[in-house]
Amino acid sequence: MTASKRIPFYLPKIFLFTLVMFLSLSANGQSIAYKALLSSFYDPEFPVLKPAEIKDLSAFQVVDSREKEEFEVSHLKGAHWVGYDSFELANVKNLDKEKPVLVYCTVGARSQDIGEKLKANGFKEVYNLYGGIIHWSNEGFPLYHEGKATQKVHTYSRSWGIWLNKGEKVY
């Protein structure tokens, strides 16, 4: 390629910057990139509920499918910890299979797996919390630690923490 036909050195950087800025644009409180990420995790056949669609959290049996150290930082009000790597059906033996279940994790991938296990074991109505605890917090919904409100959110890792816009990141 001759010198006159070379792409100026700054054009790829401008393109990359423009792409990142476009993907970071906010759409209903979440970036386009975050929405695309979430859509890659979810089975379109498995029902999800967005935080704003939940009018009364107490109408659900709330199940936290994160690891214990994540749960201990904060969780949704009334959540039952069941774990992910350590999940066993014995962890949900006290839940009523006839009542609605809302399962969540950090962004919704692990919770969908646990939700599918619950459905396969007779739970009638199971929903995955769209965007997990990160989206819940970003939408301004309350989190709790030892019965008291908190702003802390365990984001699983620093790389997942980039998606938390409202709350104090804990890794």
C-alpha angles and dihedrals in degrees: 000000000000123000092253093057099046119116109247110257093240098054097079089049092050090048092050092047091049092049093050091048091049092050090048094055111122120245113183092336097314133082123252088240091055092049090050090049092051093048089056090059102046128087104224089219094058113085118242130190123206116221092249090056092061106089097172119020090191088068087073137063096235115215123193111204097184125106119278095256090054092049092049091059093056143320143177116285112280094005120164112218112226102158130218111235089033096040117139129164087246086070090068100037091114094054122099111241090207096058125079117268126205111197124190145168133169098304105349107268100102092039092055089055091050091044090054089052090051092051091047088054098053106275104145104203119029126165131185116223105241110239093003124233091330093061091040090057094042089055090055099250117149128265127196140212119186091344095307129103115259139178093213119114125182101220095191092239142358091263091057090043091072089077095058109096100163119043141036113290118231122182 
